[in-house]
């Protein structure tokens, strides 16, 4: 490989020092790990970076676990209370990776303190709660983004560009499933916060369904109506102290949906799909072609174009979305060298830092708190439809 090729892969020479953004992280578990990993990679992989994330502080309910996370990831300070983290003047960006019941109050307080807001999905347990968060962010004039990282998969962004360019023509169908298995009986999953209605708000709907609802809105536009069913397959789970907790959230849901543009579709999510680990699959059918995507093969995009091939060879073909001209790939490796799930967080947080330091709009590529609110409205309508056993309009 030529010296010129190596130089191109390394990225352009930086012409000035990038500003620092002080990060305060709430949460140290799954998402705290994913976000921290992304912040540390941004300066040298998304080169030159729009800003340098400075890992100022981390907070959590379990101070020992928070201290261990700070040591592991390199945060300078540790707090046992999110209020102290928000009061820290060095924190400019509040990253909320806590459970769903810890989204609204801390984010609203952080907005009122003038901190920019990055919050895990679902934004809130209900649309009402999400609206309060959006209102607080708007009133404070801070940047706000929901961590719908699947918008930042290169193949998904490529699909977005194809649809917006009109290449698929009129959109007829959107269908998506998100299937996991981790709370099936053989796992003996105890009564954790994700099955607690007070903490989570909903089950598979908020945990998994919010992702595919967001992608449906991102790719095909506003959802205007739903007709849904939900199921709870295990009604009680062990609390580990000899008592049982009542499960009042959905283990699975399925919904027919209609879009403002006239398209129709289906959404399904479950945590009871044996053999499925993180199986998120979507397909979009238009008048000029179709797109198919599987998150477990996230570097590939299945495409079919009407009339493009002789009928003897016509069919779907897989595009490996790793060329240098594809979204974000030039920041990583030579074409054909695939990237992974964790890179989506690098992409989305780079986008958010760019919006902060250069005063850019988070939308349409990033999910704003308005998007989080609208997704919550769809979630609420799905639960209402399932309870009433009839079709519901989505009310924004």
Rosetta blueprint (number, residue, H / E / L):
1 X L
2 X L
3 X H
4 X H
5 X H
6 X H
7 X H
8 X H
9 X H
10 X H
11 X L
12 X L
13 X L
14 X L
15 X L
16 X L
17 X L
18 X L
19 X E
20 X E
21 X E
22 X E
23 X E
24 X E
25 X E
26 X E
27 X L
28 X L
29 X L
30 X H
31 X H
32 X H
33 X H
34 X H
35 X H
36 X H
37 X H
38 X H
39 X H
40 X H
41 X H
42 X H
43 X H
44 X H
45 X H
46 X L
47 X L
48 X L
49 X L
50 X L
51 X E
52 X E
53 X E
54 X E
55 X E
56 X E
57 X E
58 X E
59 X E
60 X L
61 X L
62 X L
63 X H
64 X H
65 X H
66 X H
67 X H
68 X H
69 X H
70 X H
71 X H
72 X H
73 X H
74 X L
75 X L
76 X L
77 X E
78 X E
79 X E
80 X L
81 X L
82 X H
83 X H
84 X H
85 X H
86 X H
87 X H
88 X L
89 X L
90 X L
91 X L
92 X L
93 X E
94 X E
95 X E
96 X E
97 X L
98 X L
99 X L
100 X H
101 X H
102 X H
103 X L
104 X H
105 X H
106 X H
107 X H
108 X H
109 X H
110 X H
111 X H
112 X H
113 X L
114 X L
115 X L
116 X E
117 X E
118 X E
119 X E
120 X L
121 X L
122 X L
123 X L
124 X L
125 X L
126 X L
127 X H
128 X H
129 X H
130 X H
131 X H
132 X H
133 X H
134 X H
135 X H
136 X H
137 X H
138 X H
139 X H
140 X H
141 X L
142 X L
143 X L
144 X E
145 X E
146 X E
147 X L
148 X L
149 X H
150 X H
151 X H
152 X H
153 X L
154 X H
155 X H
156 X H
157 X H
158 X H
159 X H
160 X H
161 X H
162 X H
163 X H
164 X H
165 X L
166 X L
167 X L
168 X L
169 X L
170 X L
171 X E
172 X E
173 X E
174 X E
175 X E
176 X E
177 X E
178 X E
179 X E
180 X L
181 X L
182 X L
183 X L
184 X L
185 X H
186 X H
187 X H
188 X L
189 X L
190 X L
191 X L
192 X L
193 X H
194 X H
195 X H
196 X L
197 X H
198 X H
199 X H
200 X H
201 X L
202 X L
203 X L
204 X H
205 X H
206 X H
207 X H
208 X H
209 X H
210 X H
211 X H
212 X H
213 X H
214 X H
215 X H
216 X H
217 X H
218 X H
219 X H
220 X H
221 X L
222 X L
223 X E
224 X E
225 X E
226 X E
227 X E
228 X E
229 X E
230 X E
231 X E
232 X L
233 X L
234 X L
235 X L
236 X E
237 X E
238 X E
239 X L
240 X L
241 X L
242 X L
243 X L
244 X E
245 X E
246 X E
247 X L
248 X L
249 X L
250 X L
251 X L
252 X E
253 X E
254 X E
255 X E
256 X E
257 X E
258 X E
259 X E
260 X L
261 X L
262 X L
263 X L
264 X E
265 X E
266 X E
267 X E
268 X E
269 X E
270 X E
271 X L
272 X L
273 X L
274 X L
275 X L
276 X L
277 X L
278 X L
279 X E
280 X E
281 X E
282 X E
283 X E
284 X E
285 X E
286 X E
287 X L
288 X L
289 X E
290 X E
291 X E
292 X E
293 X E
294 X E
295 X H
296 X H
297 X H
298 X L
299 X L
300 X E
301 X E
302 X E
303 X E
304 X E
305 X E
306 X L
307 X L
308 X L
309 X L
310 X L
311 X L
312 X L
313 X L
314 X L
315 X L
316 X L
317 X E
318 X E
319 X E
320 X E
321 X L
322 X L
323 X L
324 X L
325 X L
326 X L
327 X L
328 X L
329 X H
330 X H
331 X H
332 X L
333 X L
334 X L
335 X L
336 X L
337 X L
338 X L
339 X L
340 X L
341 X L
342 X L
343 X H
344 X H
345 X H
346 X H
347 X H
348 X H
349 X H
350 X H
351 X H
352 X H
353 X H
354 X H
355 X H
356 X H
357 X H
358 X L
359 X L
360 X L
361 X L
362 X L
363 X L
364 X L
365 X L
366 X L
367 X E
368 X L
369 X H
370 X H
371 X H
372 X H
373 X H
374 X H
375 X H
376 X H
377 X H
378 X H
379 X H
380 X H
381 X H
382 X H
383 X H
384 X H
385 X H
386 X H
387 X H
388 X H
389 X L
390 X L
391 X L
392 X E
393 X E
394 X L
395 X L
396 X L
